[in-house]
Amino acid sequence: MAELKNKHDMVIDIVNQVASIAAKLGIVHTSTEDSALDGRHITIKGNKLLYFGSCGYLGLEHDERIKAGAIDAVHKYGTQFSSSRAYVSSSYYAESEALLSKMFFNKPVLLLQSLTVGHMSNIPILVGNDDAVIMDAQVHDSVQTAVQFLKNRDIHVELVRHNRMDMLESRIKALKNSYRKIWYMADGVYSMQGDFCPVKDLYKLADQYEQLHMYIDDIHGMSWAGPNGTGYITSQVDYHERLYLTTGLTKAFGTAGGLLVYPEAATHQLVKNTSKAFIFSIQMPPMILGATIESAKIHLSPEITGIQKDLTDKMAFFNETAKKLGLPLINETISPIGFIGVGKPDVGYNMVRRMMNQGYFFNLSVFPSVSYNNTGLRIPVNRMHTYEDIENLLKEISIQLPMALEDSQSSMSEIYKHFKLVA
């Protein structure tokens, strides 16, 4: 117990130290000073900055139809409907979930306050005492947090190296004679570097090993990919009978809430009947549900295809421009999460400050979110950005990065070494 406590304390201390350093540098714990937002800029400490930090990848939070849906719901239902859903739900829930189910191939769905709450409600109910859990090493922290509840029941839990389907198969073979179900938990699109789950290879394993059940968090794939914006996973494969897909409306969908999608009705009803979040927590505000209804209508229309293409074209331009400028682009994909490696944390801190001084703001991925020497500039691109915005950002990074590396006595070759890139 002492060893576990010390490890816990160490992690807390590291996160606290990293956050404190970043806060002193003015790159986290900031606040906008804008009276209104346009989806491209924010103002911090009097400085108007071009903002590459939003996960609202499609910019739908600024769509007038979605805003009108929220306003109309407030007028009709007020600012809240204060009841547990176990007793009574507002009428907006029935309409929201019906539309979301229609989006997701008429599968049963459950809409909760957030995806973190969804995982905490879903995972302890779905995973039985005779099951085993294998998590991808980079699966989202919210999934890992929910899995901690399973350890109190002595359920077998282990990690496998990121996206290594060969290692996953090896562990399935080792566990399959001892456990009823084997759950593999992963992300559809990984939030730090924007790389993808190798879902086609995963499906091959599921077809080969009937004990394998897939629990995938695809919140960062939602809306910008897939038929009707149903996400990255469904852009690649059909819905599998043992796929438990989870996603959320807080990113590209433009509203809020966590969405749990089930392959059949029985598990959906089980979670609905027994989930603590469903029974004991307050429901989502009417304005969020009103906005959700309007966004779902857009997703169910042909319009979503053009909206998706607009973003993926800009992401292709981002990748092409970064390569032309010789920037160390990690995991080149069409996901709207660009990641440019910088190596050491102090290079990353330096770069964020330098770029803020030049009028740009984006996220920094730093230890312990990534390995110590795998610090990177995490640059979400959204549909509101112009091609000129993207090009100017990357040109400025190409100017500032050599100077930041020199300040830290580092080099481009060190970045390539740490990320195992070929120059």
C-alpha positions as CSV (number, residue, x, y, z in Angstrom):
1,M,0.0,0.0,0.0
2,A,2.9,2.4,0.8
3,E,4.3,1.8,-2.6
4,L,1.0,2.6,-4.3
5,K,0.6,5.7,-2.2
6,N,4.1,6.9,-3.0
7,K,3.4,6.4,-6.7
8,H,0.1,8.3,-6.4
9,D,1.8,11.1,-4.6
10,M,4.6,11.3,-7.2
11,V,2.1,11.6,-10.1
12,I,0.2,14.3,-8.3
13,D,3.4,16.2,-7.5
14,I,4.6,16.0,-11.1
15,V,1.3,17.2,-12.5
16,N,1.2,20.0,-10.0
17,Q,4.8,21.1,-10.8
18,V,4.2,21.0,-14.6
19,A,0.9,23.0,-14.2
20,S,2.6,25.5,-11.9
21,I,5.5,26.1,-14.4
22,A,3.1,26.5,-17.3
23,A,0.8,28.8,-15.3
24,K,3.8,31.1,-14.4
25,L,4.7,31.3,-18.0
26,G,1.1,32.3,-18.8
27,I,0.4,29.4,-21.1
28,V,-2.3,27.6,-19.0
29,H,-5.0,28.6,-16.6
30,T,-5.7,31.6,-18.8
31,S,-9.0,33.3,-19.5
32,T,-10.5,35.0,-22.5
33,E,-11.3,38.7,-22.3
34,D,-13.5,38.7,-25.5
35,S,-17.0,40.1,-25.4
36,A,-17.8,37.7,-28.2
37,L,-15.9,34.9,-30.0
38,D,-15.6,34.3,-33.7
39,G,-14.1,30.8,-33.7
40,R,-10.7,32.1,-34.8
41,H,-9.4,34.5,-32.2
42,I,-9.2,34.9,-28.5
43,T,-7.9,37.8,-26.4
44,I,-5.6,37.1,-23.4
45,K,-4.1,39.9,-21.3
46,G,-5.1,42.4,-23.9
47,N,-3.5,40.6,-26.8
48,K,-5.7,39.3,-29.6
49,L,-4.3,35.9,-30.7
50,L,-5.1,33.6,-33.5
51,Y,-6.5,30.6,-31.6
52,F,-5.5,27.0,-32.5
53,G,-6.6,25.4,-29.3
54,S,-10.3,24.6,-29.8
55,C,-11.6,21.0,-30.2
56,G,-14.7,22.4,-31.8
57,Y,-13.3,21.1,-35.1
58,L,-16.3,21.9,-37.3
59,G,-17.1,25.3,-35.7
60,L,-20.7,24.2,-35.2
61,E,-20.9,26.0,-31.8
62,H,-21.2,29.2,-33.8
63,D,-24.0,27.9,-36.1
64,E,-27.0,30.1,-35.9
65,R,-29.5,27.2,-36.0
66,I,-27.8,25.5,-33.1
67,K,-27.7,28.7,-31.0
68,A,-31.4,29.3,-31.8
69,G,-32.2,25.8,-30.6
70,A,-30.6,26.5,-27.3
71,I,-32.3,29.8,-26.9
72,D,-35.8,28.4,-27.8
73,A,-35.3,25.6,-25.2
74,V,-34.5,28.2,-22.4
75,H,-37.6,30.1,-23.2
76,K,-39.7,26.9,-23.1
77,Y,-38.2,25.0,-20.2
78,G,-36.1,27.5,-18.3
79,T,-32.4,27.1,-17.4
80,Q,-32.7,23.7,-15.9
81,F,-35.1,20.7,-15.4
82,S,-34.1,19.6,-11.9
83,S,-35.0,15.9,-11.7
84,S,-33.2,12.6,-11.9
85,R,-33.9,10.9,-15.2
86,A,-34.9,7.8,-13.3
87,Y,-38.1,9.7,-12.4
88,V,-38.8,11.9,-15.4
89,S,-36.8,13.3,-18.3
90,S,-37.5,16.5,-20.2
91,S,-39.1,16.0,-23.6
92,Y,-35.9,17.2,-25.2
93,Y,-34.1,14.0,-24.1
94,A,-36.5,11.7,-26.1
95,E,-36.1,13.8,-29.2
96,S,-32.3,14.1,-28.8
97,E,-31.7,10.4,-28.3
98,A,-34.1,9.5,-31.1
99,L,-32.1,11.6,-33.5
100,L,-28.8,10.4,-32.2
101,S,-29.9,6.8,-32.5
102,K,-30.9,7.5,-36.1
103,M,-27.4,8.9,-36.8
104,F,-25.9,5.7,-35.3
105,F,-27.6,3.2,-37.5
106,N,-30.6,2.9,-35.2
107,K,-28.5,1.5,-32.4
108,P,-29.7,2.1,-28.8
109,V,-28.0,5.2,-27.3
110,L,-27.8,6.8,-23.9
111,L,-27.0,10.5,-23.5
112,L,-25.3,11.6,-20.2
113,Q,-23.8,14.7,-18.8
114,S,-20.3,14.1,-20.1
115,L,-18.3,11.2,-21.5
116,T,-16.2,11.0,-18.4
117,V,-19.4,10.4,-16.4
118,G,-20.5,8.0,-19.2
119,H,-17.3,5.8,-18.8
120,M,-17.7,5.8,-15.0
121,S,-21.3,4.6,-15.4
122,N,-20.7,2.2,-18.3
123,I,-17.5,0.3,-17.6
124,P,-18.3,-1.0,-14.1
125,I,-21.6,-2.3,-15.3
126,L,-20.4,-3.9,-18.6
127,V,-17.3,-5.6,-17.3
128,G,-18.1,-8.7,-15.2
129,N,-16.1,-10.2,-12.4
130,D,-15.1,-13.1,-14.6
131,D,-13.8,-10.7,-17.4
132,A,-10.4,-9.2,-18.1
133,V,-9.5,-5.8,-19.4
134,I,-6.7,-4.8,-21.7
135,M,-6.2,-1.1,-22.2
136,D,-4.1,0.6,-25.0
137,A,-1.3,2.4,-23.2
138,Q,-2.6,5.7,-24.6
139,V,-6.3,5.3,-24.1
140,H,-7.9,8.4,-22.7
141,D,-7.5,9.2,-19.0
142,S,-11.2,9.2,-18.5
143,V,-11.3,5.5,-19.5
144,Q,-8.4,4.7,-17.3
145,T,-10.0,6.5,-14.4
146,A,-13.2,4.5,-14.8
147,V,-11.2,1.2,-15.0
148,Q,-9.8,2.0,-11.5
149,F,-13.3,1.1,-10.1
150,L,-12.8,-2.5,-11.5
151,K,-9.7,-3.0,-9.4
152,N,-11.8,-2.8,-6.3
153,R,-13.5,-6.0,-7.5
154,D,-10.1,-7.7,-8.3
155,I,-10.8,-7.7,-12.0
156,H,-7.7,-8.4,-14.1
157,V,-6.5,-5.2,-15.8
158,E,-3.4,-4.7,-17.9
159,L,-1.9,-2.4,-20.5
160,V,-0.6,-3.2,-24.0
161,R,1.7,-1.0,-26.0
162,H,0.1,1.6,-28.2
163,N,-1.7,0.3,-31.3
164,R,0.3,-3.0,-31.2
165,M,-2.3,-5.5,-32.4
166,D,0.4,-8.3,-32.4
167,M,0.9,-7.8,-28.6
168,L,-2.9,-7.6,-28.1
169,E,-3.3,-10.9,-29.8
170,S,-0.6,-12.5,-27.7
171,R,-2.4,-11.3,-24.5
172,I,-5.8,-12.6,-25.8
173,K,-4.2,-16.0,-26.3
174,A,-2.8,-16.0,-22.8
175,L,-6.0,-14.9,-21.2
176,K,-8.8,-16.6,-23.2
177,N,-8.9,-19.8,-21.2
178,S,-9.2,-18.0,-17.9
179,Y,-11.8,-15.3,-18.5
180,R,-15.3,-15.1,-19.8
181,K,-14.9,-11.9,-21.8
182,I,-11.7,-10.0,-22.8
183,W,-12.3,-6.2,-23.2
184,Y,-10.0,-4.1,-25.3
185,M,-10.3,-0.4,-24.5
186,A,-8.9,2.2,-26.9
187,D,-9.5,5.5,-28.6
188,G,-10.8,5.9,-32.1
189,V,-8.7,9.1,-32.5
190,Y,-6.0,9.6,-29.9
191,S,-6.3,13.1,-28.3
192,M,-2.6,14.0,-28.0
193,Q,-1.1,13.2,-31.5
194,G,-4.3,12.7,-33.6
195,D,-3.3,9.1,-34.7
196,F,-5.9,6.4,-35.2
197,C,-6.9,3.1,-33.8
198,P,-6.1,0.3,-36.3
199,V,-9.7,-0.7,-36.3
200,K,-9.7,-3.0,-39.4
201,D,-6.9,-5.1,-37.8
202,L,-8.8,-5.0,-34.5
203,Y,-11.9,-6.3,-36.2
204,K,-9.9,-9.2,-37.6
205,L,-9.0,-10.2,-34.1
206,A,-12.6,-9.8,-32.9
207,D,-13.7,-12.1,-35.7
208,Q,-11.0,-14.6,-34.8
209,Y,-11.5,-14.5,-31.0
210,E,-15.2,-14.4,-29.9
211,Q,-14.3,-13.5,-26.3
212,L,-12.9,-10.1,-27.5
213,H,-15.2,-7.2,-26.8
214,M,-14.2,-3.7,-28.1
215,Y,-14.8,-0.6,-26.0
216,I,-13.8,2.5,-28.0
217,D,-13.8,6.2,-27.1
218,D,-14.2,8.0,-30.4
219,I,-15.0,11.5,-29.1
220,H,-12.2,13.1,-31.1
221,G,-13.5,11.4,-34.3
222,M,-17.1,12.5,-33.8
223,S,-18.7,14.7,-36.5
224,W,-15.8,15.4,-38.7
225,A,-15.7,11.8,-39.9
226,G,-18.1,8.9,-40.7
227,P,-21.5,8.7,-42.2
228,N,-23.8,11.3,-40.6
229,G,-20.8,12.4,-38.6
230,T,-20.7,9.2,-36.5
231,G,-17.0,9.3,-36.2
232,Y,-13.7,7.8,-37.3
233,I,-14.5,4.2,-36.4
234,T,-17.6,4.1,-38.5
235,S,-15.8,5.8,-41.4
236,Q,-13.6,2.7,-41.6
237,V,-15.8,-0.3,-40.7
238,D,-19.4,-1.3,-40.1
239,Y,-20.8,-1.6,-36.6
240,H,-19.6,-4.8,-35.0
241,E,-21.9,-6.9,-32.8
242,R,-19.3,-6.7,-30.0
243,L,-18.5,-3.0,-30.4
244,Y,-19.4,-0.7,-27.5
245,L,-18.8,2.7,-29.0
246,T,-18.6,5.8,-26.8
247,T,-18.3,9.3,-28.0
248,G,-19.3,12.8,-27.1
249,L,-20.9,16.0,-28.3
250,T,-18.4,18.4,-26.6
251,K,-15.9,18.5,-29.5
252,A,-16.9,18.8,-33.2
253,F,-20.6,18.2,-32.6
254,G,-20.9,21.7,-31.1
255,T,-22.9,21.1,-27.9
256,A,-22.2,19.0,-24.8
257,G,-22.7,15.5,-23.3
258,G,-21.4,12.0,-23.5
259,L,-23.0,9.5,-25.8
260,L,-23.0,5.7,-25.2
261,V,-23.9,3.5,-28.2
262,Y,-24.8,-0.2,-27.7
263,P,-24.8,-3.1,-30.1
264,E,-28.1,-4.4,-28.8
265,A,-31.0,-3.4,-26.5
266,A,-30.2,-5.6,-23.4
267,T,-27.0,-3.9,-22.3
268,H,-28.5,-0.5,-23.1
269,Q,-31.4,-1.2,-20.8
270,L,-29.1,-2.7,-18.1
271,V,-27.0,0.5,-18.0
272,K,-30.1,2.7,-18.1
273,N,-31.7,0.8,-15.2
274,T,-28.6,0.6,-13.0
275,S,-26.2,3.5,-13.9
276,K,-25.6,5.8,-11.0
277,A,-25.3,8.8,-13.3
278,F,-28.7,8.0,-14.7
279,I,-30.3,7.4,-11.4
280,F,-28.7,9.9,-9.1
281,S,-27.3,12.8,-11.2
282,I,-29.2,15.8,-12.4
283,Q,-30.0,15.9,-16.1
284,M,-28.5,18.1,-18.8
285,P,-29.9,21.7,-19.1
286,P,-32.7,22.1,-21.7
287,M,-30.6,24.6,-23.7
288,I,-27.9,22.0,-24.3
289,L,-30.5,19.4,-25.4
290,G,-32.2,22.0,-27.6
291,A,-28.9,22.7,-29.3
292,T,-28.2,19.0,-29.6
293,I,-31.4,18.4,-31.5
294,E,-30.5,21.1,-34.1
295,S,-27.0,19.8,-34.5
296,A,-28.3,16.3,-35.0
297,K,-30.6,17.5,-37.7
298,I,-27.5,19.0,-39.5
299,H,-25.7,15.7,-39.1
300,L,-28.6,13.8,-40.6
301,S,-28.7,16.1,-43.6
302,P,-26.5,16.0,-46.8
303,E,-24.9,19.2,-45.5
304,I,-22.6,17.4,-43.1
305,T,-20.6,15.9,-46.0
306,G,-19.6,19.3,-47.3
307,I,-18.8,20.5,-43.8
308,Q,-16.5,17.5,-43.2
309,K,-14.7,18.0,-46.5
310,D,-14.0,21.6,-45.8
311,L,-12.2,20.6,-42.6
312,T,-10.3,17.6,-44.0
313,D,-9.1,19.7,-47.0
314,K,-7.7,22.2,-44.5
315,M,-6.0,19.4,-42.6
316,A,-4.4,18.1,-45.8
317,F,-3.1,21.6,-46.4
318,F,-1.7,21.7,-42.9
319,N,0.2,18.5,-43.4
320,E,1.5,19.5,-46.8
321,T,2.6,22.9,-45.6
322,A,4.3,21.5,-42.5
323,K,6.3,19.0,-44.6
324,K,7.3,21.7,-47.1
325,L,8.7,23.8,-44.3
326,G,10.6,20.9,-42.9
327,L,8.7,20.8,-39.6
328,P,8.8,17.5,-37.6
329,L,5.2,16.5,-38.2
330,I,4.2,13.5,-36.0
331,N,1.6,11.0,-37.2
332,E,0.5,12.6,-40.4
333,T,-3.2,11.9,-40.6
334,I,-6.4,13.6,-41.8
335,S,-7.5,14.0,-38.2
336,P,-7.8,17.7,-37.1
337,I,-5.1,17.3,-34.5
338,G,-1.8,18.4,-35.8
339,F,1.3,17.5,-33.7
340,I,4.7,19.0,-34.2
341,G,7.4,17.5,-32.1
342,V,9.8,19.7,-30.2
343,G,11.5,17.2,-27.9
344,K,12.4,18.6,-24.5
345,P,9.7,20.3,-22.3
346,D,11.7,23.5,-22.0
347,V,11.7,23.8,-25.8
348,G,7.9,23.5,-25.8
349,Y,7.5,26.1,-23.1
350,N,9.8,28.4,-25.0
351,M,7.9,27.8,-28.3
352,V,4.4,28.6,-26.8
353,R,5.7,31.9,-25.3
354,R,7.5,32.8,-28.5
355,M,4.3,32.1,-30.6
356,M,2.1,34.0,-28.2
357,N,4.4,37.0,-28.6
358,Q,3.9,36.6,-32.4
359,G,0.1,36.5,-32.0
360,Y,-0.7,32.7,-31.9
361,F,-2.1,30.5,-29.2
362,F,-2.2,26.7,-29.2
363,N,-1.8,23.7,-26.8
364,L,1.4,22.2,-25.5
365,S,1.6,18.4,-24.9
366,V,4.1,17.8,-22.2
367,F,5.1,15.2,-19.6
368,P,3.2,13.4,-18.1
369,S,0.6,13.5,-20.9
370,V,3.4,12.4,-23.2
371,S,6.9,11.0,-22.6
372,Y,9.4,13.5,-21.2
373,N,11.3,14.0,-24.5
374,N,8.2,13.7,-26.7
375,T,6.9,17.2,-26.0
376,G,5.0,18.6,-28.9
377,L,2.9,21.5,-30.2
378,R,-0.6,20.1,-30.3
379,I,-2.4,22.2,-32.9
380,P,-6.2,21.5,-33.4
381,V,-7.4,22.9,-36.7
382,N,-11.0,23.9,-37.0
383,R,-13.2,24.8,-40.0
384,M,-13.2,28.5,-39.0
385,H,-9.5,28.8,-39.7
386,T,-8.5,30.1,-43.2
387,Y,-5.8,28.6,-45.3
388,E,-3.9,31.8,-44.7
389,D,-4.2,31.3,-41.0
390,I,-2.8,27.8,-41.2
391,E,0.1,28.8,-43.5
392,N,1.1,31.8,-41.4
393,L,1.1,29.8,-38.2
394,L,3.3,27.1,-39.7
395,K,5.7,29.6,-41.3
396,E,6.1,31.3,-37.9
397,I,6.7,28.0,-36.2
398,S,9.5,27.3,-38.7
399,I,11.1,30.6,-37.9
400,Q,10.8,30.3,-34.1
401,L,11.7,26.6,-33.6
402,P,15.4,26.8,-34.5
403,M,15.8,29.7,-32.0
404,A,14.0,27.8,-29.3
405,L,16.1,24.8,-29.9
406,E,19.3,26.9,-29.7
407,D,18.1,28.4,-26.4
408,S,17.9,24.9,-25.0
409,Q,21.1,23.6,-26.6
410,S,19.0,21.1,-28.6
411,S,18.6,20.5,-32.3
412,M,16.3,19.1,-35.0
413,S,18.3,15.9,-35.1
414,E,17.4,15.4,-31.4
415,I,13.7,15.8,-32.1
416,Y,14.0,13.2,-34.9
417,K,15.8,10.8,-32.5
418,H,13.3,11.2,-29.7
419,F,10.3,10.6,-32.0
420,K,12.1,7.9,-34.0
421,L,11.6,9.8,-37.2
422,V,13.5,9.4,-40.4
423,A,15.1,12.8,-41.4
